[in-house]
Amino acid sequence: QVQLQESGPGLVKPSQTISLTCDVSGGSITAHYYSWNWIRQSPGKGLEWIGAINYDGSTDYSTALLSRSSISRDTSKNNFALQLTSLTPEDTAVYYCARIGDSMESWGQGTQVTVSS
């Protein structure tokens, strides 16, 4: 089965940049026709889609986070990453990576990111 696992720092300070990595096993991030997504969840906003990198390497971003988000991938390591800049406490959330594209979605367990001074 496809498994995804997020990793990265759990505590960052305001104005800093965070990089999160999603390691994928049991499936290729280049497999047609999936998208590989970053989503976050907070009590105030619920689930919020951040963006995705598609099987062909193209990317899509939420308009709300477009200016601060960058998603990339490393096909040799079969992972993809999120870089989010200029963090504020409003970015505090559980960050998930997920494969989406058919009726069998796969999600990681999520990783808590707290932005605090």
Backbone as JSON Lines, residues from 0, in Angstrom:
{"i":0,"aa":"Q","n":[0.83,-1.17,0.0],"ca":[0.0,0.0,0.0],"c":[0.88,1.25,0.0]}
{"i":1,"aa":"V","n":[0.3,2.33,-0.48],"ca":[1.01,3.59,-0.5],"c":[1.02,4.19,0.9]}
{"i":2,"aa":"Q","n":[2.19,4.61,1.33],"ca":[2.33,5.25,2.63],"c":[3.05,6.57,2.46]}
{"i":3,"aa":"L","n":[2.59,7.56,3.2],"ca":[3.18,8.88,3.17],"c":[3.51,9.29,4.6]}
{"i":4,"aa":"Q","n":[4.63,9.95,4.77],"ca":[5.02,10.41,6.08],"c":[5.68,11.77,5.99]}
{"i":5,"aa":"E","n":[5.15,12.7,6.76],"ca":[5.68,14.05,6.81],"c":[6.82,14.14,7.83]}
{"i":6,"aa":"S","n":[7.75,15.03,7.55],"ca":[8.8,15.29,8.51],"c":[9.25,16.74,8.37]}
{"i":7,"aa":"G","n":[9.79,17.27,9.45],"ca":[10.26,18.63,9.47],"c":[10.23,19.18,10.87]}
{"i":8,"aa":"P","n":[10.7,20.38,11.05],"ca":[10.73,20.97,12.38],"c":[9.33,21.24,12.9]}
{"i":9,"aa":"G","n":[9.14,21.02,14.17],"ca":[7.83,21.22,14.76],"c":[7.61,22.6,15.34]}
{"i":10,"aa":"L","n":[8.68,23.32,15.6],"ca":[8.58,24.64,16.21],"c":[9.49,25.6,15.46]}
{"i":11,"aa":"V","n":[8.9,26.68,14.98],"ca":[9.66,27.7,14.27],"c":[9.24,29.07,14.77]}
{"i":12,"aa":"K","n":[10.08,30.05,14.51],"ca":[9.81,31.4,14.95],"c":[9.17,32.23,13.84]}
{"i":13,"aa":"P","n":[8.41,33.24,14.2],"ca":[7.82,34.11,13.18],"c":[8.87,34.69,12.24]}
{"i":14,"aa":"S","n":[8.5,34.84,11.01],"ca":[9.3,35.36,9.9],"c":[10.23,34.31,9.29]}
{"i":15,"aa":"Q","n":[10.37,33.17,9.92],"ca":[11.26,32.15,9.39],"c":[10.61,31.37,8.25]}
{"i":16,"aa":"T","n":[11.41,30.55,7.61],"ca":[10.97,29.67,6.54],"c":[11.03,28.24,7.02]}
{"i":17,"aa":"I","n":[10.03,27.46,6.68],"ca":[9.99,26.06,7.06],"c":[9.98,25.18,5.82]}
{"i":18,"aa":"S","n":[10.65,24.07,5.91],"ca":[10.63,23.07,4.85],"c":[10.14,21.75,5.43]}
{"i":19,"aa":"L","n":[9.12,21.21,4.82],"ca":[8.58,19.93,5.21],"c":[8.76,18.95,4.07]}
{"i":20,"aa":"T","n":[9.04,17.71,4.41],"ca":[9.25,16.67,3.42],"c":[8.22,15.57,3.6]}
{"i":21,"aa":"C","n":[7.71,15.08,2.49],"ca":[6.81,13.94,2.5],"c":[7.51,12.77,1.83]}
{"i":22,"aa":"D","n":[7.82,11.76,2.61],"ca":[8.43,10.55,2.08],"c":[7.35,9.58,1.67]}
{"i":23,"aa":"V","n":[7.47,9.04,0.47],"ca":[6.45,8.17,-0.1],"c":[7.04,6.79,-0.32]}
{"i":24,"aa":"S","n":[6.31,5.79,0.1],"ca":[6.68,4.41,-0.15],"c":[5.48,3.65,-0.69]}
{"i":25,"aa":"G","n":[5.75,2.59,-1.45],"ca":[4.68,1.78,-1.99],"c":[4.04,2.33,-3.25]}
{"i":26,"aa":"G","n":[4.55,3.41,-3.76],"ca":[4.03,4.01,-4.98],"c":[4.95,5.1,-5.45]}
{"i":27,"aa":"S","n":[4.95,5.35,-6.73],"ca":[5.83,6.34,-7.34],"c":[5.14,7.68,-7.45]}
{"i":28,"aa":"I","n":[5.86,8.74,-7.13],"ca":[5.29,10.08,-7.26],"c":[5.17,10.51,-8.72]}
{"i":29,"aa":"T","n":[5.66,9.71,-9.63],"ca":[5.51,9.99,-11.06],"c":[4.39,9.18,-11.7]}
{"i":30,"aa":"A","n":[3.68,8.39,-10.92],"ca":[2.63,7.53,-11.47],"c":[1.43,8.34,-11.94]}
{"i":31,"aa":"H","n":[0.99,8.03,-13.17],"ca":[-0.22,8.68,-13.71],"c":[-1.44,8.23,-12.9]}
{"i":32,"aa":"Y","n":[-2.34,9.09,-12.67],"ca":[-2.44,10.52,-12.85],"c":[-2.7,11.18,-11.49]}
{"i":33,"aa":"Y","n":[-1.83,10.95,-10.58],"ca":[-2.02,11.45,-9.23],"c":[-1.41,12.83,-9.03]}
{"i":34,"aa":"S","n":[-1.96,13.53,-8.07],"ca":[-1.34,14.73,-7.56],"c":[-0.89,14.49,-6.13]}
{"i":35,"aa":"W","n":[0.17,15.13,-5.77],"ca":[0.77,14.98,-4.45],"c":[0.66,16.31,-3.73]}
{"i":36,"aa":"N","n":[-0.12,16.31,-2.69],"ca":[-0.65,17.54,-2.12],"c":[-0.12,17.83,-0.72]}
{"i":37,"aa":"W","n":[-0.15,19.1,-0.4],"ca":[0.04,19.57,0.97],"c":[-1.24,20.23,1.44]}
{"i":38,"aa":"I","n":[-1.71,19.81,2.59],"ca":[-2.93,20.33,3.19],"c":[-2.64,20.58,4.65]}
{"i":39,"aa":"R","n":[-3.23,21.6,5.22],"ca":[-3.05,21.84,6.64],"c":[-4.4,21.98,7.32]}
{"i":40,"aa":"Q","n":[-4.38,21.76,8.62],"ca":[-5.6,21.8,9.41],"c":[-5.34,22.55,10.7]}
{"i":41,"aa":"S","n":[-6.18,23.51,10.99],"ca":[-6.11,24.26,12.22],"c":[-7.51,24.43,12.77]}
{"i":42,"aa":"P","n":[-7.63,24.65,14.08],"ca":[-8.98,24.83,14.65],"c":[-9.73,26.0,14.04]}
{"i":43,"aa":"G","n":[-9.05,27.05,13.68],"ca":[-9.72,28.23,13.16],"c":[-10.13,28.13,11.71]}
{"i":44,"aa":"K","n":[-9.37,27.41,10.91],"ca":[-9.62,27.37,9.48],"c":[-10.07,26.02,8.96]}
{"i":45,"aa":"G","n":[-9.95,25.0,9.76],"ca":[-10.24,23.67,9.28],"c":[-9.2,23.21,8.28]}
{"i":46,"aa":"L","n":[-9.63,22.41,7.33],"ca":[-8.73,21.93,6.29],"c":[-8.51,23.0,5.24]}
{"i":47,"aa":"E","n":[-7.26,23.22,4.91],"ca":[-6.89,24.21,3.9],"c":[-5.88,23.59,2.95]}
{"i":48,"aa":"W","n":[-6.23,23.55,1.69],"ca":[-5.32,23.05,0.67],"c":[-4.25,24.09,0.37]}
{"i":49,"aa":"I","n":[-3.01,23.67,0.38],"ca":[-1.9,24.57,0.15],"c":[-1.46,24.53,-1.31]}
{"i":50,"aa":"G","n":[-1.26,23.35,-1.81],"ca":[-0.83,23.2,-3.19],"c":[-0.47,21.76,-3.48]}
{"i":51,"aa":"A","n":[0.01,21.52,-4.68],"ca":[0.32,20.16,-5.09],"c":[1.36,20.17,-6.19]}
{"i":52,"aa":"I","n":[2.05,19.07,-6.28],"ca":[2.88,18.79,-7.43],"c":[2.3,17.55,-8.09]}
{"i":53,"aa":"N","n":[2.13,17.63,-9.4],"ca":[1.48,16.56,-10.13],"c":[2.5,15.53,-10.59]}
{"i":54,"aa":"Y","n":[1.97,14.45,-11.14],"ca":[2.83,13.35,-11.56],"c":[3.87,13.78,-12.59]}
{"i":55,"aa":"D","n":[3.54,14.81,-13.37],"ca":[4.45,15.26,-14.41],"c":[5.38,16.38,-13.96]}
{"i":56,"aa":"G","n":[5.31,16.75,-12.68],"ca":[6.16,17.78,-12.13],"c":[5.57,19.17,-12.13]}
{"i":57,"aa":"S","n":[4.44,19.36,-12.77],"ca":[3.78,20.65,-12.73],"c":[3.2,20.91,-11.35]}
{"i":58,"aa":"T","n":[3.03,22.17,-11.01],"ca":[2.56,22.53,-9.68],"c":[1.31,23.39,-9.73]}
{"i":59,"aa":"D","n":[0.56,23.34,-8.66],"ca":[-0.61,24.18,-8.45],"c":[-0.59,24.66,-7.02]}
{"i":60,"aa":"Y","n":[-1.04,25.9,-6.82],"ca":[-1.02,26.49,-5.5],"c":[-2.34,27.17,-5.18]}
{"i":61,"aa":"S","n":[-2.68,27.16,-3.9],"ca":[-3.78,27.97,-3.43],"c":[-3.45,29.44,-3.65]}
{"i":62,"aa":"T","n":[-4.43,30.2,-4.1],"ca":[-4.19,31.62,-4.3],"c":[-3.85,32.32,-3.0]}
{"i":63,"aa":"A","n":[-4.36,31.81,-1.9],"ca":[-4.11,32.44,-0.61],"c":[-2.67,32.32,-0.17]}
{"i":64,"aa":"L","n":[-1.99,31.28,-0.61],"ca":[-0.63,31.02,-0.17],"c":[0.38,31.02,-1.31]}
{"i":65,"aa":"L","n":[-0.05,31.44,-2.48],"ca":[0.78,31.38,-3.67],"c":[2.11,32.09,-3.49]}
{"i":66,"aa":"S","n":[2.09,33.26,-2.89],"ca":[3.3,34.06,-2.79],"c":[4.3,33.51,-1.79]}
{"i":67,"aa":"R","n":[3.88,32.62,-0.92],"ca":[4.75,32.12,0.14],"c":[5.07,30.64,0.03]}
{"i":68,"aa":"S","n":[4.49,29.95,-0.95],"ca":[4.61,28.5,-1.03],"c":[5.44,28.06,-2.22]}
{"i":69,"aa":"S","n":[6.17,27.0,-2.01],"ca":[6.9,26.37,-3.1],"c":[6.93,24.87,-2.86]}
{"i":70,"aa":"I","n":[6.5,24.12,-3.84],"ca":[6.48,22.66,-3.76],"c":[7.43,22.09,-4.8]}
{"i":71,"aa":"S","n":[8.24,21.17,-4.37],"ca":[9.21,20.54,-5.25],"c":[9.22,19.04,-5.0]}
{"i":72,"aa":"R","n":[9.98,18.33,-5.81],"ca":[10.07,16.89,-5.62],"c":[11.47,16.39,-5.94]}
{"i":73,"aa":"D","n":[11.77,15.24,-5.4],"ca":[13.01,14.55,-5.7],"c":[12.61,13.14,-6.14]}
{"i":74,"aa":"T","n":[12.59,12.93,-7.42],"ca":[12.12,11.64,-7.93],"c":[13.07,10.5,-7.57]}
{"i":75,"aa":"S","n":[14.35,10.79,-7.42],"ca":[15.3,9.75,-7.05],"c":[15.05,9.24,-5.64]}
{"i":76,"aa":"K","n":[14.54,10.09,-4.78],"ca":[14.21,9.71,-3.42],"c":[12.73,9.44,-3.22]}
{"i":77,"aa":"N","n":[11.95,9.68,-4.25],"ca":[10.5,9.47,-4.2],"c":[9.87,10.26,-3.05]}
{"i":78,"aa":"N","n":[10.2,11.53,-2.99],"ca":[9.57,12.38,-2.0],"c":[9.27,13.74,-2.61]}
{"i":79,"aa":"F","n":[8.5,14.52,-1.89],"ca":[8.23,15.88,-2.3],"c":[8.2,16.76,-1.07]}
{"i":80,"aa":"A","n":[8.37,18.05,-1.29],"ca":[8.6,18.96,-0.17],"c":[7.78,20.24,-0.32]}
{"i":81,"aa":"L","n":[7.51,20.83,0.82],"ca":[6.85,22.13,0.89],"c":[7.78,23.11,1.58]}
{"i":82,"aa":"Q","n":[7.96,24.26,0.96],"ca":[8.64,25.37,1.59],"c":[7.64,26.5,1.77]}
{"i":83,"aa":"L","n":[7.52,26.97,2.99],"ca":[6.6,28.04,3.31],"c":[7.39,29.13,4.01]}
{"i":84,"aa":"T","n":[7.33,30.32,3.46],"ca":[8.15,31.42,3.94],"c":[7.33,32.39,4.77]}
{"i":85,"aa":"S","n":[8.05,33.28,5.46],"ca":[7.45,34.37,6.23],"c":[6.36,33.88,7.16]}
{"i":86,"aa":"L","n":[6.69,32.9,7.95],"ca":[5.69,32.28,8.81],"c":[5.22,33.23,9.9]}
{"i":87,"aa":"T","n":[3.95,33.12,10.22],"ca":[3.32,33.83,11.32],"c":[2.61,32.82,12.19]}
{"i":88,"aa":"P","n":[2.16,33.23,13.39],"ca":[1.39,32.3,14.21],"c":[0.15,31.75,13.52]}
{"i":89,"aa":"E","n":[-0.37,32.47,12.51],"ca":[-1.53,31.99,11.77],"c":[-1.22,30.74,10.96]}
{"i":90,"aa":"D","n":[0.05,30.46,10.76],"ca":[0.45,29.26,10.02],"c":[0.53,28.03,10.91]}
{"i":91,"aa":"T","n":[0.32,28.2,12.2],"ca":[0.31,27.06,13.11],"c":[-0.8,26.09,12.72]}
{"i":92,"aa":"A","n":[-0.44,24.85,12.49],"ca":[-1.41,23.86,12.03],"c":[-0.76,22.5,12.0]}
{"i":93,"aa":"V","n":[-1.58,21.49,11.78],"ca":[-1.08,20.18,11.43],"c":[-0.98,20.12,9.91]}
{"i":94,"aa":"Y","n":[0.18,19.79,9.42],"ca":[0.42,19.75,7.99],"c":[0.42,18.3,7.5]}
{"i":95,"aa":"Y","n":[-0.36,18.06,6.48],"ca":[-0.5,16.74,5.89],"c":[0.0,16.72,4.46]}
{"i":96,"aa":"C","n":[0.54,15.61,4.05],"ca":[0.72,15.35,2.64],"c":[-0.24,14.24,2.24]}
{"i":97,"aa":"A","n":[-0.66,14.27,0.99],"ca":[-1.68,13.33,0.54],"c":[-1.57,13.08,-0.96]}
{"i":98,"aa":"R","n":[-1.84,11.85,-1.34],"ca":[-1.98,11.5,-2.74],"c":[-3.45,11.53,-3.09]}
{"i":99,"aa":"I","n":[-3.8,12.29,-4.09],"ca":[-5.19,12.46,-4.5],"c":[-5.29,12.27,-6.0]}
{"i":100,"aa":"G","n":[-6.32,11.56,-6.41],"ca":[-6.52,11.38,-7.84],"c":[-7.5,10.3,-8.21]}
{"i":101,"aa":"D","n":[-7.87,9.48,-7.26],"ca":[-8.87,8.47,-7.48],"c":[-9.65,8.25,-6.19]}
{"i":102,"aa":"S","n":[-10.42,7.18,-6.15],"ca":[-11.28,6.93,-5.0],"c":[-10.51,6.44,-3.78]}
{"i":103,"aa":"M","n":[-9.25,6.13,-3.93],"ca":[-8.44,5.63,-2.82],"c":[-7.35,6.64,-2.48]}
{"i":104,"aa":"E","n":[-7.76,7.69,-1.79],"ca":[-6.81,8.7,-1.36],"c":[-5.92,8.17,-0.25]}
{"i":105,"aa":"S","n":[-4.7,8.64,-0.21],"ca":[-3.76,8.26,0.83],"c":[-3.23,9.51,1.5]}
{"i":106,"aa":"W","n":[-3.26,9.52,2.81],"ca":[-2.81,10.65,3.61],"c":[-1.73,10.22,4.59]}
{"i":107,"aa":"G","n":[-0.82,11.11,4.85],"ca":[0.11,10.91,5.94],"c":[-0.58,11.17,7.27]}
{"i":108,"aa":"Q","n":[0.13,10.92,8.34],"ca":[-0.47,11.1,9.66],"c":[-0.47,12.56,10.1]}
{"i":109,"aa":"G","n":[0.27,13.38,9.42],"ca":[0.36,14.79,9.74],"c":[1.5,15.11,10.68]}
{"i":110,"aa":"T","n":[1.98,16.31,10.59],"ca":[3.02,16.78,11.5],"c":[2.64,18.17,12.01]}
{"i":111,"aa":"Q","n":[2.76,18.35,13.3],"ca":[2.41,19.62,13.92],"c":[3.5,20.64,13.67]}
{"i":112,"aa":"V","n":[3.09,21.8,13.2],"ca":[3.99,22.94,13.05],"c":[3.44,24.08,13.9]}
{"i":113,"aa":"T","n":[4.25,24.54,14.81],"ca":[3.87,25.64,15.68],"c":[4.79,26.82,15.42]}
{"i":114,"aa":"V","n":[4.2,27.96,15.14],"ca":[4.95,29.18,14.9],"c":[4.79,30.06,16.12]}
{"i":115,"aa":"S","n":[5.87,30.24,16.84],"ca":[5.82,30.98,18.09],"c":[7.19,31.54,18.41]}
{"i":116,"aa":"S","n":[7.19,32.71,19.01],"ca":[8.44,33.3,19.47],"c":[8.81,32.83,20.86]}
